[in-house]
């Protein structure tokens, strides 16, 4: 990233502060974030493993998805996931520090492809490819659904 790009990049801190599921519930930490790139970590707790005593795949996916969001968004650019694939290569275990490293692979028009590699101390445990769509800010406003209004 060149110096001019760095000066224009606004970190998506507002989005991160509102992401209580990732930060408070799962203990994720964004250790690096710049335009098109992010590194997010998560320590695997005992309550994050499944019946096989390995980290739940859904939590690995959530870590990768959070890294995707941090790499693709800024305070002025809003990207939402339109799909994602993940391939698991090895298990993670309680006590592992998982590190998700995300980088935008391609951005054309409103379409974004972002690759994320998830590692523990022994190597790669998963690879994630996220597909995103740039949306207008007004589409990011939360409105209650008809069902919620009826309740």
C-alpha positions in Angstrom: 0.0 0.0 0.0 1.5 3.4 -1.0 1.6 6.4 1.3 -1.3 8.2 -0.5 -3.5 5.2 -0.1 -2.7 5.0 3.6 -3.6 8.7 4.2 -7.1 8.1 2.6 -7.9 4.9 4.4 -10.3 5.2 7.4 -10.3 2.2 9.6 -13.8 0.6 10.2 -13.6 1.2 13.9 -17.3 2.0 14.2 -18.2 -1.3 12.7 -15.7 -3.1 14.9 -16.9 -1.5 18.1 -20.5 -2.6 17.3 -19.4 -6.2 16.6 -19.9 -7.5 20.2 -20.2 -11.1 19.0 -16.7 -11.2 17.7 -15.0 -9.0 20.3 -16.8 -9.6 23.6 -18.3 -13.1 23.1 -15.5 -14.8 21.1 -12.6 -12.6 22.3 -11.3 -11.8 18.9 -8.6 -9.1 18.6 -7.9 -7.1 15.4 -4.1 -6.9 15.6 -3.6 -5.3 12.2 -5.9 -3.5 9.7 -5.1 -1.5 6.6 -6.8 -1.0 3.3 -7.5 -4.4 1.8 -5.8 -6.4 4.6 -6.4 -7.5 8.2 -5.1 -9.9 10.8 -7.5 -11.1 13.5 -6.7 -13.5 16.4 -8.9 -15.6 18.6 -7.8 -17.8 21.5 -9.7 -21.2 21.5 -11.3 -21.6 24.9 -12.5 -25.0 26.4 -16.1 -24.0 25.6 -15.3 -23.5 21.9 -14.5 -27.2 21.1 -17.0 -29.7 19.8 -17.5 -33.4 20.8 -14.3 -34.4 19.1 -12.4 -31.9 21.3 -11.4 -29.8 18.3 -12.4 -26.2 17.7 -15.9 -25.9 16.3 -15.8 -25.3 12.5 -18.4 -22.6 12.8 -16.1 -20.6 15.1 -13.2 -20.9 12.6 -15.5 -19.7 9.9 -16.6 -16.7 12.1 -13.0 -15.8 12.7 -12.3 -15.8 9.0 -15.5 -13.9 8.2 -14.5 -11.2 10.7 -11.1 -10.9 9.1 -12.8 -10.6 5.7 -15.0 -7.8 7.1 -12.0 -5.9 8.5 -10.1 -6.2 5.3 -13.0 -5.2 3.0 -14.6 -2.3 4.9 -13.6 1.2 5.8 -15.6 4.1 7.4 -16.6 5.2 3.9 -16.9 1.9 2.0 -19.5 -0.7 3.1 -19.0 -4.3 1.9 -21.3 -7.2 2.9 -20.7 -10.8 2.4 -22.6 -12.3 -0.6 -21.2 -15.8 0.0 -18.2 -17.7 1.3 -16.4 -21.1 1.1 -14.1 -22.6 3.6 -11.9 -25.6 3.5 -10.6 -27.2 6.7 -7.2 -28.8 6.6 -6.3 -29.5 10.2 -8.0 -29.3 13.6 -7.5 -26.5 16.2 -7.6 -27.3 19.9 -8.4 -25.6 23.2 -5.6 -23.2 24.1 -4.6 -22.5 20.4 -4.2 -19.0 19.3 -5.8 -18.8 15.8 -4.6 -16.1 13.5 -6.7 -15.2 10.4 -4.9 -13.2 7.8 -7.1 -11.6 5.2 -6.3 -9.9 1.9 -8.5 -8.6 -0.9 -7.7 -10.8 -4.0 -9.8 -8.9 -6.5 -12.2 -5.9 -6.6 -14.1 -5.0 -9.7 -17.0 -2.6 -9.7 -19.1 -3.6 -6.6 -17.7 -7.1 -6.4 -15.0 -8.1 -4.0 -13.1 -11.4 -3.5 -11.1 -11.8 -0.3 -9.0 -14.7 0.8 -8.3 -15.6 4.4 -5.8 -18.1 5.8 -6.4 -19.3 9.3 -3.4 -20.7 11.2 -2.5 -22.1 14.6 1.1 -22.7 15.9 1.4 -25.8 13.7 0.3 -24.3 10.4 -2.7 -23.7 8.2 -5.9 -25.1 9.6 -8.4 -23.5 7.1 -8.6 -21.4 4.0 -11.7 -19.2 3.4 -12.7 -17.3 0.2 -15.3 -14.6 0.8 -17.3 -12.9 -1.9 -18.5 -9.4 -1.1 -20.7 -6.7 -2.5 -20.2 -3.0 -2.0 -23.4 -1.4 -0.9 -24.7 2.1 -0.3 -24.6 3.4 3.3 -28.4 3.6 3.5 -28.6 -0.2 2.9 -26.7 -0.7 6.2 -29.4 0.8 8.4 -31.2 -1.8 10.4 -34.9 -1.9 10.2 -37.2 -4.2 12.0 -38.9 -6.9 10.0 -42.7 -7.2 9.8 -42.5 -10.2 12.1 -40.5 -8.3 14.7 -42.9 -5.3 14.5 -45.9 -7.7 15.2 -44.2 -9.0 18.4 
